[in-house]
Amino acid sequence: MSRTSLNANPSASLARCGPQPGAAARPTTVPQRDIIAIGASAGGLGPLQQVLATLPSDLPAAIFVVLHIGSNSPLVEILRQHSNLPVHRAVNGAAIEPGHVHIAIPDCHLLLHDRHILLRRGPRENLSRPAIDPLFRSAACTFGSRAIGVVLSGALDDGTAGLRAIRRCGGVAVVQQPSDAAFPEMPTAALRRTAVDHVAAARAIGPLLARLIRENAGETPEIPFDIRLETAIAAQELGSMEANQQLGQPSPFSCPECRGVLWEIDDGGVLRYRCHVGHAFTAEAVQSDQSRCTEELLWTLLRNHRERAALADRMAEKQHSLQHDDLADMLRHRARGYQEDAEIIRRLLQNAGLQ
């Protein structure tokens, strides 16, 4: 597989992916499911190893993986030790071939289009790049009913919107049993908000996938416009207020990434958000970031008030040594006020389980 630049575009626009009005009729032969997209986050490495270890070496499907993990992690090397299939770092412009596992690289979304892999430094989604939702949407947009989406262990809910996109385009949704996941939030969110086809423990997902790819994929419906549009945004083909206006309505909330206005998207009753430069979040991700910002602010206030109290006490000592007792008393009174404020903040942190 040859390596091409990140700006390479081996195919037509992702905004026009999927069946188009007036397109030629589909062939009468029914395609097989041959695209497997897997997303995992916290606690997802072990389940991913179990899935790959239980897949046959002659699997007639291509596998694509997004795992939220540090940039210096030897993920590919680790997974090679547990896989019957060859495991590669995803390469931009590489042809999609059955029987290979492609792992997203740090700081790039892994996308699929026109039988090729695309790596794009598009806007982060759910505070991540690579993110799971862009991979799932591009698989749905390009391959329709041939795509299978798998959500494994993880925190928050990245992958839920993408899994819903796969289902809307005729594909199959598979979720790790939450009780089997070290971090059940991601599987639980997918089950709560998506019509999932199969729920299984990690050790059973490999055999399940091997069975699913032997089944006929069925017909792919018309790819919904919003899925094509959001896939194009991740690929950096689109990103404007006009694009967002086609997806939702302006909200009173600001983007956790760039602080711009967020557009609110009602995705089948699930609230999601995008800013006009393309950053995307589920409502849960926005709330999580708001909690993070609140915690950071409280710790800063606690430090600031303790330092102000210590400084006022130091100034009082100095004024007392100069026999300026009235000024010293005023400074001590000020220090007590700062200490009382600091105690209130400390209790807020303690009550929130942050101390």
HUHU-V753807 format. One record per pair of residues at least 24 apart in sequence whose C-alpha atoms are under 6 Angstrom apart, sorted by the first residue. I is the first residue (numbers start at 1). J is the second residue. Records with the same first field share a line. If there is no record, write none. Layout:
I = J ; J
This chain:
1 = 94
4 = 92 ; 93
11 = 114
14 = 232
15 = 228 ; 229 ; 232
17 = 142
18 = 141 ; 142 ; 223
19 = 222
31 = 217
32 = 216 ; 217
33 = 146 ; 147 ; 213 ; 217
34 = 61 ; 146
35 = 61 ; 62 ; 147
36 = 63 ; 147 ; 148
37 = 63 ; 64 ; 65 ; 149
38 = 65 ; 149 ; 150
39 = 65 ; 66 ; 67 ; 132 ; 151
40 = 67 ; 152 ; 153 ; 154
41 = 67 ; 68 ; 154
42 = 154
43 = 153 ; 182 ; 183
44 = 152 ; 153
47 = 202
49 = 82
50 = 203
51 = 205 ; 206
52 = 83
53 = 82 ; 83
54 = 206
55 = 206
57 = 84 ; 85
59 = 99
60 = 98 ; 99
61 = 98 ; 99
62 = 97 ; 98 ; 99 ; 100
63 = 101
64 = 101 ; 102
65 = 103
66 = 104 ; 132
71 = 106
92 = 117 ; 118 ; 119
93 = 117 ; 118
110 = 135
111 = 135 ; 138
112 = 138 ; 139
113 = 142
120 = 235
122 = 234 ; 235 ; 236
123 = 278 ; 279
124 = 279
125 = 279 ; 280 ; 281
126 = 281 ; 285
132 = 159
133 = 159 ; 162
136 = 162
137 = 162 ; 165
138 = 231
140 = 166 ; 169
144 = 169 ; 170 ; 171 ; 220
145 = 170 ; 171 ; 217 ; 220
146 = 217
147 = 171
148 = 172
149 = 173 ; 174
150 = 174 ; 175
151 = 175
152 = 176
153 = 181 ; 183 ; 184
154 = 183 ; 186
155 = 183 ; 185 ; 186
156 = 185 ; 186
157 = 186 ; 189
160 = 190
164 = 194
169 = 221 ; 223
170 = 220
173 = 197
174 = 198 ; 199
175 = 199
176 = 200 ; 201 ; 202
177 = 201
239 = 277 ; 278
240 = 276
241 = 276
302 = 342
305 = 338 ; 342
309 = 335 ; 338 ; 339
